[in-house]
Amino acid sequence: MPARKLAEDEINKLLSRMNGWRLVSGKLHKQFECKDFNAAFGNMTRVALIAEAMNHHPEWANVWNRVSFDLSTHSVQGISDLDFVLAEKIEEIFAAQTASRATSGT
């Protein structure tokens, strides 16, 4: 399914449901903090597998325990429905890591 570019009102409506995500320089942006570098890199690997399956790859950066994402869709020259699908999957991955830390006490 090809990406569908979203209108500004659609983006704002979807963003209101995405805790911590915001628009920065025309891209969906969020930074996550992990326990350490291994946890951050592990989460990046999980995201990479999903992104590859979607054929929709994020711009991201990693510094020690922090991973930041900037999502946009080059083929539509803006933010698409695929960006929000990937953002939701990223949320699930990082939330699972946070939940695991809470239950293990680390």
C-alpha positions in Angstrom: 0.0 0.0 0.0 1.5 3.4 -1.0 2.0 6.1 1.6 -0.7 8.7 1.8 0.4 12.3 2.7 -1.6 13.7 5.6 -3.1 17.1 5.8 -2.1 19.4 8.6 -5.4 18.9 10.5 -5.0 15.1 10.2 -1.4 15.3 11.6 -2.5 17.5 14.5 -5.4 15.1 15.4 -3.1 12.1 15.3 -0.4 13.9 17.2 -2.8 14.7 20.0 -3.0 10.9 20.6 0.7 10.3 20.6 2.3 11.0 23.9 5.5 13.0 23.6 5.6 13.1 19.8 5.8 16.6 18.2 6.5 18.3 14.9 10.1 19.4 14.5 11.2 20.8 11.1 8.3 19.1 9.3 8.9 15.7 10.9 7.5 13.6 13.7 10.0 13.7 16.5 10.5 12.0 19.8 13.5 11.0 22.0 13.5 8.0 24.2 15.7 7.2 27.2 16.7 3.6 28.0 18.5 1.9 30.9 21.8 1.9 29.1 23.4 1.6 25.6 22.6 -2.1 25.3 18.9 -1.5 25.9 18.9 1.5 23.4 20.7 -0.5 20.7 18.4 -3.5 21.3 15.4 -1.3 20.8 16.9 0.2 17.7 17.4 -3.3 16.3 13.7 -4.1 17.0 12.7 -1.0 15.2 15.0 -1.7 12.3 13.3 -5.1 11.8 9.9 -3.6 11.7 11.0 -0.6 9.5 12.5 -3.0 7.0 9.4 -5.1 6.9 7.4 -1.9 6.3 10.0 -0.6 3.8 9.7 2.6 5.7 13.0 3.7 7.4 13.4 6.3 10.1 16.0 9.0 10.6 17.4 8.3 14.0 20.3 9.0 16.3 21.7 7.2 19.3 23.9 8.7 22.1 24.6 6.2 24.9 21.1 5.5 26.4 19.1 7.9 24.2 17.5 7.3 20.9 15.8 10.0 18.9 13.5 9.6 15.9 12.5 11.9 13.1 9.8 10.4 10.8 8.7 11.7 7.4 8.0 10.1 4.1 10.3 11.1 1.2 7.9 9.7 -1.5 5.2 12.1 -0.5 7.5 14.9 0.7 5.9 15.2 4.1 4.3 13.2 6.9 2.2 10.2 5.8 0.0 7.5 7.4 3.1 5.2 7.5 4.9 7.6 9.8 2.2 7.3 12.4 2.1 3.5 12.0 5.8 3.3 12.6 5.6 5.8 15.5 3.0 3.5 17.2 5.3 0.5 16.7 8.3 2.5 18.1 6.1 3.4 21.1 5.3 -0.3 21.7 8.9 -1.3 21.6 10.1 1.3 24.0 7.1 0.9 26.3 7.8 -2.9 26.5 11.4 -2.1 27.6 10.2 0.4 30.2 7.6 -2.1 31.5 10.3 -4.8 31.7 12.5 -2.4 33.7 9.6 -1.6 36.1 8.9 -5.3 36.8 12.5 -6.3 37.2 13.4 -3.3 39.4 16.3 -2.2 37.2 
